[in-house]
Each structure stands twice: as structure tokens, then as C-alpha cells.
Amino acid sequence: MHIVFLNPQGNFDPKDSYLTEHPDFGGQLVYVKEVAQAMVDLGHRVDIVTRRIRDVDWPEFADEQDFYPDYAENLRILRFPCGGDRFLEKEKLWPHMPAFIDAMLDFYGEALPDVATGHYADGGYCAVLTKAKTGVPFTFTGHSLGAQKLEKLGTNTANWQDMEAQYCFSRRIAAERMSMTHAARIIVSTSQEQKEQYAHSLYAGAVDASDNQNFAVTPPGVNQRIFAMEATQLDNDVSASLDARFGADRGPCTVVSSRLDEKKNIIGVVNAYAANADLRRRAALVLCVRGIDDPETDIDKLGGAEKKVLREILDVINQAPMGDRVHFLNIGSQLELAATYRYFARRSSVFALTSFYEPFGLAPIEAAATGLAPVVTQNGGPSEIFEDGSGVLVDPFSADHIAEGLLDGLSRHATLAAAAFRRVQETYTWRRTAEGYLSAIDMARSDHVRQSILSSEQLDETARIQNYLGAVE
């Protein structure tokens, strides 16, 4: 079977360039890559369709085709123009989607893929456009939805114009509604995601979140080639570097690995440390942030939103003061990250993810696969992932509760780490994820109803959103 993944934002290349360094290069890209590779391992032919970028600041994405090592025969990265040559943030891509899809369809000609799978709102919209022109059915994976982001950013009638200008909610939510309506199946990571996120009133009439036939609950997996207990040659180099960094301190740590995104709530862990002397004595805090070696100087390299997040973190650290108990690590690759996790696992450390809401939570699964004990947000996917008690769930809005959870995780590290590792091996592998997709795709292939072509004017839910904001105030 020939399957196409539609993912215009961010990009893909063999080196995973910029991964986690930019809001458009988040965990979604890892997800798409891993599912695509697992499908190839199961005998299918796959294309990842994204945009071509010919920009001196983003030189890795200029070629029209690219490949991953060991997958060159049956997995292509196909890049098509989308809004010109220079890099554009995902919010600026919307007007260019129809031309992007036209370029893709010109490339395929009569040799169309059997099925598409659209990722995020923009990928879903591309799948709708593809189906409208060709009848190719698709599945939709939202990853995170605009309605939840709109709420979490505190959008209201007073700030609506500013929020719309920055995040293009009217187009994003319109694209999500179209994707939900026309998808043969909606892929979700957890049943909670289905029943809570897709039941939002902004999606009323687009999908019935209570109808399980509309959805396929398919959890993501972990890359077992990278995130595993077994050490690699790289571990020796990482261990030597970290031994030199930490000196005589061989105690446990709390490990955080995240991009500088306000919704990831890194500040929640930092505030927990600032407020709890027992926690500071028990374990150091390690913040793994790609691109940050010395936060006080590297902060000037960041964009406005990331700079704001890091500035708040540094202010709390300096005011506590607890600078000697907080360490920043610049991790350059997933291989290095896995080796770093194993290093701290040997020191009976915990992994913390305290997002205000986490749609799924791949990061703690990766950490658990290397031997760290997970302490994670109770809001969203992690509550299902670790529902068997293999992780500690915390309230991300309470610094005290986060501190209590971290201390609990540190005191029960051996038990939690073993249980979380078993949980990952039994449930969260990319092969299982790919099998779930293929099952949903089998259903999608039976849906070949040609849809009417959508005009760009229809990609606008301003009135719906304004009515919603007025009703909730």
C-alpha cells in the first residue's frame, strides 16, 4: 500500500535538524517519522510530504527529495513550494496550502497514493484538499487542537484581534472542523483526548466525540533503537562529560527535557524547587534545553516567546537563590538525550513533565524506557499512560503538589522505574502505533466519496469563535 503523510509545518531531514529548537519543530515531527518508518518495516511504501525551503538560514530543506538512512527504497521525503522560498512560521502558511497541494498532485499525476494521513490542522486541511480533488481518503491526527490553545492562552473578546493576528485561530479551527468532518477516521492517542478535546463546543457539528466509530485510539510509541536501557559507545563520552560537570555530586536529579514553551510549564518545576528546601537537598534540577549552554548569555539568541519563558525561569533561580542546584544541559541529538537519561537513571533520578495540559506525553515514555521514574502532569494523556501506578501524577498548577510528587518519585525510584519500563515495553512501541494506523486506514480505503472543492473563503470560523467567546464571558 502507498501511504502519504501530509505535514507542511516544520520539516524533515536525515539529521532531524532543529528538532525541539523551534515551535514548528516539536514532537509531532518525531511522531510522523517514526510511524512512517514502522509502516515501511511492515511492508508498505510511504511518502512524507512537506514544504521546500530555500533560505540561507534553513539550508537543510532545499532539495525536492530526501531520504532517511536504511529507508531510501520505500520512504521518501517530498518537498513542494509553499509560500515562496523563505521559511515561514506555520501560522503564515494557510493561504498557500491550495497551491502546495496542487504541486503535490502534479508530481503524482495518475500514480496517486492509496490513502493520506493528515497531521495537525494544516496537514488535515491538506488532506481535505487532496480528497476534494482526487477522492483519496484520509485519516486525521490533530496532535493538539486550536480550541484548547485558544482557551489556555486566555483568549477573550477584548484580546481576540491580537490573538487572531498571532495564531490565526479562525483558519486553524476551520481547518480542524473540515478535517474532522471529512476524515474516514480520527487518530487519537488516548480516549481522554477523544472525549474531552474533540467534544469542545467549537467542534460541535463537525464530529460526535461520543461516537467511537469516528475515532481510532492509537497511542504513540518509543524509538527502541535509541531509548533503551542498553548503553552505547556514546554513553562513555556523555558520562565523562557529565562527571566533569557535576564533580563530586553523585546524588539523584530531577530531569526536565522540553522546549521553552509556556504551556510546557517548566517554571512549575522551578517554582517547586524554590519553595521546597527538602527537594533542593534531595536532588539537583537538570534542565535539558537544546541550544542553551549558558542561559544568561544564550538567552539573547532566543525569540520573544522563548526568551520570556527562560527569563522567568532565571529570575526564580536567582531569587531563591538556588543556582548551585540547577544545571542547564544543551543536548544535541536524541542519541545524546538517551545517553543522558541513562546516566541520570543510574543515579536513581526522576523525569518531570508538568505541562498544563499534555495531549499525549511521548517524552516521559522515552525517559521511562531508559530507566527514569516518571513524575508527570495529571492533565491529559499521561494520566492514561501511567494509570497503572507506574508514574506519579501531579497538579501542574500547584508548586507544592509538584514538589510532593517529585519527592515521592525520588523515594520510590526503583519500584516506579521498573514498573514504567514494563509499561512502555508492553504498550508503547511504534510498531503497535503503525498497526493501529493501518487498521484505521483499512476503514479509510472504503471511503471514496469525492467531495466538492473548497474555496479559500470557507477557511474562516471568525464568527463561530466570536460567538463562543461572547457566550463564555
C-alpha positions in Angstrom: 0.0 0.0 0.0 1.2 3.5 -0.8 0.6 6.0 2.0 1.3 9.7 2.1 1.8 11.7 5.3 0.8 15.4 4.9 2.8 17.6 7.3 3.6 21.1 5.8 4.9 22.7 9.0 8.4 22.2 10.3 10.4 19.9 8.1 12.1 16.6 7.9 15.7 15.5 7.0 18.1 12.7 8.0 19.7 14.7 10.7 16.4 15.8 12.4 17.6 19.4 12.1 16.2 22.0 14.5 14.1 19.4 16.3 12.7 21.0 19.5 14.6 24.2 18.7 11.6 25.9 17.2 7.8 25.7 17.9 7.2 24.3 14.4 9.8 21.5 15.0 8.2 19.8 18.0 7.4 16.2 18.9 4.9 15.9 16.1 7.8 15.5 13.6 9.3 12.6 15.6 5.8 11.0 15.6 5.4 11.3 11.8 8.9 10.0 11.2 8.6 7.0 13.5 5.1 5.9 12.3 6.2 6.2 8.7 9.3 4.1 9.3 7.3 1.5 11.2 4.9 1.3 8.3 7.8 0.7 5.9 9.0 -2.1 8.2 5.6 -3.6 7.9 5.9 -3.7 4.1 4.3 -0.5 2.9 5.5 2.4 0.7 5.4 5.8 2.4 5.9 9.4 1.4 6.3 12.3 3.9 5.1 15.4 2.1 6.3 18.8 3.5 7.4 22.1 2.1 10.5 23.1 0.2 12.6 25.9 1.9 15.4 27.6 0.0 16.5 30.0 2.7 20.1 30.6 3.7 19.1 30.4 7.4 17.4 26.9 6.8 19.8 25.3 4.2 18.8 21.7 5.1 15.5 21.7 3.3 16.3 23.0 -0.2 16.2 19.7 -2.1 13.0 18.4 -3.5 13.5 14.9 -2.2 15.4 13.5 0.7 15.7 10.1 2.5 16.4 8.5 5.8 19.4 6.1 6.1 18.2 2.5 5.7 14.8 3.6 4.4 15.8 5.1 1.0 13.9 2.5 -1.1 10.4 2.8 0.4 10.3 6.1 2.3 10.7 9.4 0.6 10.7 13.0 2.0 9.0 15.0 -0.7 9.2 18.8 -0.5 7.0 21.2 -2.5 6.9 25.1 -2.6 4.6 26.6 0.0 4.6 30.4 0.1 7.9 31.1 -1.6 11.4 30.1 -0.8 12.0 31.6 2.6 11.0 29.9 5.9 7.5 30.8 7.1 6.1 30.0 10.5 3.1 27.6 10.4 0.6 30.4 11.1 1.6 32.1 7.8 1.2 29.0 5.6 -2.6 28.9 5.3 -3.1 31.0 2.1 -0.5 28.8 0.3 -2.0 25.4 1.1 -4.0 25.0 -2.1 -1.0 25.7 -4.3 1.1 23.4 -2.2 -1.4 20.5 -2.8 -1.6 21.3 -6.5 2.2 21.0 -6.7 2.0 17.6 -4.9 -0.8 16.3 -7.2 1.2 17.5 -10.3 4.1 15.4 -9.0 2.0 12.3 -8.5 0.0 12.6 -11.7 -2.0 9.4 -12.2 0.1 7.5 -9.7 -1.9 8.7 -6.6 -1.3 7.2 -3.2 -3.9 4.8 -1.9 -4.5 6.9 1.3 -3.4 10.0 3.0 -2.9 10.8 6.7 -3.1 14.5 7.7 -1.2 15.8 10.7 -2.0 18.9 12.7 -4.6 21.3 11.4 -2.6 22.3 8.4 -1.9 18.7 7.4 -5.6 17.9 7.9 -6.6 20.7 5.6 -4.2 19.5 3.0 -5.8 16.1 3.3 -9.2 17.6 2.8 -8.0 19.5 -0.3 -6.4 16.3 -1.7 -9.6 14.3 -1.2 -11.7 17.1 -2.7 -9.6 16.9 -5.9 -8.9 13.2 -6.1 -11.2 11.2 -3.8 -8.2 9.9 -1.9 -9.4 9.1 1.6 -7.6 10.1 4.7 -7.2 9.8 8.4 -6.6 12.9 10.6 -4.3 13.2 13.6 -4.7 16.6 15.3 -1.8 16.3 17.8 -3.1 19.4 19.6 -6.3 21.3 18.8 -6.8 25.0 18.4 -9.8 25.2 20.7 -7.7 24.1 23.7 -4.9 26.5 22.8 -7.3 29.4 22.4 -8.6 28.8 26.0 -5.2 28.2 27.6 -3.9 31.5 26.1 -6.7 33.3 27.8 -8.4 34.5 24.6 -11.4 36.7 25.2 -13.4 39.3 23.3 -11.0 42.1 24.4 -7.8 40.5 23.1 -9.3 38.5 20.2 -7.9 40.6 17.4 -4.4 40.3 18.8 -4.7 36.6 19.4 -6.1 36.1 15.9 -3.3 38.1 14.3 -0.7 35.9 16.0 -2.2 32.4 15.9 -4.8 32.5 13.1 -7.4 30.7 15.2 -10.2 31.4 12.6 -8.3 29.4 10.0 -6.9 26.7 12.3 -10.3 25.8 13.8 -12.0 25.9 10.4 -9.3 23.5 9.1 -9.8 21.2 12.1 -13.5 21.2 11.6 -13.2 20.3 7.9 -10.6 17.6 8.8 -12.9 16.1 11.5 -15.9 16.1 9.1 -14.2 14.5 6.1 -11.7 12.1 7.7 -12.5 8.4 7.5 -11.1 8.1 11.0 -9.6 10.5 13.5 -6.5 9.1 15.2 -6.2 10.0 18.9 -3.6 8.9 21.4 -6.0 8.4 24.3 -9.7 8.0 24.9 -9.5 11.1 27.1 -8.2 13.1 24.1 -11.3 11.9 22.1 -13.9 12.6 24.8 -12.5 15.9 26.1 -10.7 17.7 23.3 -13.0 16.7 20.4 -16.1 17.4 22.5 -15.3 21.1 22.7 -18.2 23.3 21.6 -16.2 24.9 18.8 -16.2 21.5 17.1 -20.0 20.9 17.5 -21.5 19.7 14.3 -18.1 18.7 12.9 -17.7 15.4 14.8 -19.5 13.5 17.5 -16.9 12.8 20.1 -19.1 10.2 21.8 -19.2 8.0 18.6 -16.3 5.6 18.8 -16.7 4.7 15.1 -15.3 8.1 14.2 -12.1 7.5 16.1 -9.2 5.1 16.5 -7.4 5.2 19.8 -3.8 4.6 18.8 -1.0 5.6 21.3 2.4 6.7 20.0 5.4 4.6 20.7 9.0 5.0 21.7 12.1 4.6 19.4 13.6 1.5 20.9 16.6 1.8 18.7 17.5 4.9 20.8 15.6 5.0 24.0 16.6 1.8 25.8 18.4 0.5 28.8 21.5 -0.7 26.9 24.4 1.6 26.8 26.1 2.7 23.6 29.6 3.9 22.8 28.2 7.4 23.2 27.4 6.8 26.8 31.1 6.7 27.7 31.6 10.2 26.3 28.4 11.5 27.9 29.2 10.0 31.3 32.7 11.5 31.2 31.4 14.9 30.3 28.6 14.9 33.0 31.0 13.5 35.6 33.2 16.5 35.0 30.2 18.9 35.1 28.8 17.6 38.3 32.0 16.9 40.1 31.7 15.1 43.4 27.9 15.3 43.4 26.6 11.8 42.6 23.1 12.2 44.0 19.8 11.8 42.2 18.4 14.6 40.0 15.1 15.8 38.6 15.5 15.8 34.8 13.3 18.1 32.6 13.7 17.9 28.8 11.5 20.4 26.9 11.5 23.3 24.5 11.0 26.7 26.0 7.2 26.8 25.6 5.0 28.4 28.2 2.4 25.6 28.1 5.2 23.1 29.0 5.3 24.8 32.4 9.0 24.3 33.1 8.5 27.1 35.6 6.3 24.8 37.6 9.2 22.6 38.5 11.5 25.5 39.1 8.9 27.0 41.5 8.6 23.7 43.3 12.3 23.7 43.9 12.3 27.3 45.0 9.6 26.6 47.6 10.9 23.3 49.0 14.2 23.1 50.7 13.9 19.3 51.2 13.6 18.8 47.5 16.7 21.0 46.8 18.7 18.9 49.3 17.4 15.6 47.9 18.1 16.2 44.2 19.6 18.7 41.8 17.5 20.0 38.9 18.7 19.4 35.4 17.1 21.4 32.6 17.8 19.9 29.1 17.1 22.7 26.6 18.5 22.3 23.2 20.7 25.3 22.2 21.2 26.5 25.7 24.7 26.1 27.3 24.9 29.3 29.4 21.4 30.6 29.9 22.4 34.1 30.9 24.2 34.7 27.6 22.3 32.3 25.3 19.0 34.0 26.2 19.9 36.8 23.7 19.7 34.3 20.9 16.1 33.4 21.6 12.9 34.7 20.1 10.5 36.7 22.1 8.2 33.9 23.5 11.2 31.6 24.4 13.1 34.5 25.9 10.2 35.3 28.1 10.0 31.7 29.4 13.7 31.5 30.1 13.8 34.9 31.7 11.1 33.9 34.2 13.0 30.7 35.0 16.2 32.5 35.6 14.5 35.1 37.8 13.2 32.4 40.1 16.5 30.6 40.2 18.4 33.8 41.1 15.8 35.0 43.7 15.6 31.7 45.6 18.7 31.5 45.4 19.4 28.0 44.2 21.8 28.4 41.2 24.1 25.7 42.6 21.3 23.2 42.4 20.1 23.9 38.9 22.0 22.8 35.8 21.3 23.6 32.1 22.4 21.0 29.5 22.5 21.5 25.8 21.5 18.2 24.2 22.3 18.0 20.5 20.5 14.8 19.4 18.1 12.1 20.5 21.1 9.7 20.9 22.8 12.1 23.3 19.5 12.6 25.1 19.0 8.9 25.6 22.6 8.5 26.9 22.0 11.5 29.3 18.8 9.8 30.6 20.7 6.6 31.2 23.3 8.5 33.1 20.8 10.0 35.4 18.8 6.8 35.7 21.9 5.2 37.2 21.7 7.9 39.9 18.1 7.0 40.7 16.7 10.1 39.2 13.2 11.1 38.1 11.9 12.7 34.9 9.4 15.6 35.2 6.8 16.8 32.7 4.5 19.3 34.3 2.6 20.7 31.2 -0.6 22.5 32.0 -2.2 20.0 29.6 -0.3 17.4 27.6 -2.3 15.8 24.7 -0.3 12.6 25.0 3.2 12.7 26.5 5.9 11.0 24.5 8.7 12.5 26.4 8.1 10.6 29.7 7.7 7.3 27.7 11.1 7.8 26.3 12.5 8.6 29.7 10.9 5.6 31.2 12.4 3.4 28.5 15.8 4.3 29.8 15.2 3.8 33.5 14.0 7.2 34.8 11.0 7.3 37.1 8.2 9.5 35.7 6.6 12.4 37.6 4.0 13.8 35.2 1.1 16.2 34.8 -2.3 14.7 35.7 -3.9 16.7 32.9 -4.2 14.9 29.6 -2.5 11.8 28.2 0.0 11.0 31.0 -2.9 10.1 33.3 -3.8 7.2 31.0 -0.3 6.2 30.2 0.6 5.8 33.8 -2.9 4.9 35.1 -1.5 1.6 36.4 0.5 3.5 39.1 3.8 3.2 37.2 4.2 7.0 37.4 3.4 9.8 39.8 0.7 12.2 38.7 0.9 15.9 39.9 -1.2 19.0 39.6 0.8 21.3 37.3 -0.9 24.4 38.8 0.4 23.6 42.3 4.1 24.1 43.1 3.6 22.3 46.4 2.0 19.3 44.7 4.7 19.1 42.1 7.3 19.1 44.9 5.5 16.4 46.8 5.3 14.3 43.6 9.0 14.7 42.9 9.9 13.7 46.4 7.6 10.7 46.1 9.2 9.7 42.8 12.7 10.0 44.2 11.9 7.9 47.3 10.3 5.1 45.2 12.6 5.3 42.2 13.4 1.6 41.9 9.8 0.5 42.0 8.5 3.2 39.7 11.3 2.9 37.2 10.8 -0.9 36.8 7.0 -0.6 36.5 7.2 2.3 34.0 9.8 0.4 31.9 7.4 -2.7 31.7 4.5 -0.4 30.8 6.4 1.0 27.9 7.6 -2.3 26.5 4.1 -3.8 26.7 2.1 -0.9 25.3 4.1 1.9 23.7 6.1 0.8 20.6 6.0 2.4 17.2 5.2 -0.9 15.6 2.0 -1.0 17.6 1.2 2.5 16.6 1.7 1.7 12.9 -0.5 -1.3 13.2 -3.2 0.9 14.7 -2.9 3.3 11.8 -3.1 0.5 9.2 -6.2 -0.8 10.9 -7.8 2.7 10.6 -6.6 3.0 7.1 -8.3 -0.2 6.0 -11.5 1.5 7.0 -10.5 4.8 5.3 -9.9 3.0 2.0 -13.5 2.0 1.8 -14.5 5.8 1.7 -14.0 7.1 -1.8 -16.7 9.7 -2.0 -15.5 12.7 -4.0 -16.0 16.0 -2.0 -16.8 19.4 -3.6 -13.7 21.6 -3.9 -13.4 24.0 -1.0 -12.8 27.7 -1.6 -10.3 29.6 0.5 -13.1 31.8 1.8 -14.5 28.9 3.6 -11.4 28.6 5.8 -12.7 31.1 8.3 -14.5 30.5 11.6 -14.3 34.0 13.0 -18.0 34.3 13.6 -18.2 31.0 15.4 -15.2 31.8 17.7 -16.5 35.3 18.5 -19.9 33.9 19.4 -18.2 31.3 21.6 -16.1 33.9 23.4 -19.1 36.1 23.9 -21.1 33.3 25.4 -18.4 32.2 27.9 -17.7 35.6 29.3 
